[in-house]
């Protein structure tokens, strides 16, 4: 099984079909990242498409010595999402969309508690700053190391660790408050 | 209580993947620093709960769109943006070392100054041309991405986007003709027709519009095409319209309009 770097090197050399292998491996993690950030499945799918178009368009800029493919991929993903956010402002109604999504998919009475908990968690996550939320998502859902996240966000590892701690502290406080008011 | 070291230790503990014994050492350090074990347990519980949040599966359409875009890129030999820029940039010729590049650059500056002084500012003009070409490539890429969207409103906005003169090229024209002939949504087909009609001074567009007549099943599109053909006085349209009225299942009102169109065209 070729590594990500080998696949990307092939794409750079003109074997565009190898991009399909990278797509297979990364389309779900990327979709999950966008979905967690936007709560909008349609926008998330569009953004995945934009990222792979950009990989193709800027394939010559990829340098494996600069870090892992995942780092480069999520750097592109972050920029694509920021561009999209500025263009569409779709984050405005993020929590509404998410609520609808959860309700439509969970229609048994037994799921009520889980659904409520998920909504509280979503609300608590929305209380974080965008950068904190992004850091937590990349770490917790995309499984990236703090070193990789630091490379993606172009900052020091210590900054990422501090950000994770503060995000967790904010989450703890808002989750407690939400549970109390529920 | 949350000094930098505590923050770092809690984050490392939550992340896991620690070598054996390190977890216990971190917990001991945190305890020594006064971290309440209950609070630490709360962080851990929240950390676990974060992973439980469900993410829906992306639709099949997403992979279909990717496949189509990749096939299109392979077919058209889509060059990398940087490759394109390098091709346009004489300073990036492979094989030239820094000294010849500087000499080459300097000679270009001298020549540029001379020509600019004598005539017009050419280097500026070529830079603008290169920028325009990059903008055009980017606009085409955005247009194609939107055209592949599963959402009809996205595709509609792509068709409107193609009205921008800077985005117009062969790829855009072909994609619009494809939309006119086979998009699942009638409004997208109508908007594509409208956009193509504005480009009807291009003989390839006129040809595509005539050929599209026989592909249309929706009466709305047929009538719209009849209006366009009349406005363009496109006599080649008479034949496909004749074939259409030979169909006994054709709506009476459509038949009447087509007969009138054929009469005016011939």
Interface residues (C-beta under 8 A of the other chain):
Chain A: X12 X16 X17 X19 X20 X23 X27 X28 X31 X32 X35 X36 X41 X42 X44 X45 X46 X48 X49 X50 X52 X53 X56 X57 X58 X59 X60 X61 X101 X105 X117 X118 X121 X122 X136 X139 X140 X141 X145 X146 X158 X160 X161 X162 X164 X165 X166 X168 X169 X171 X172 X175
Chain B: X2 X4 X6 X7 X8 X10 X11 X12 X14 X15 X17 X39 X42 X43 X46 X47 X49 X50 X51 X52 X53 X54 X55 X56 X57 X58 X59 X61 X62 X63 X65 X66 X67 X69 X70 X73 X74 X78 X80 X81 X82 X83 X86 X137 X138 X141 X145 X148 X149 X150 X151 X154
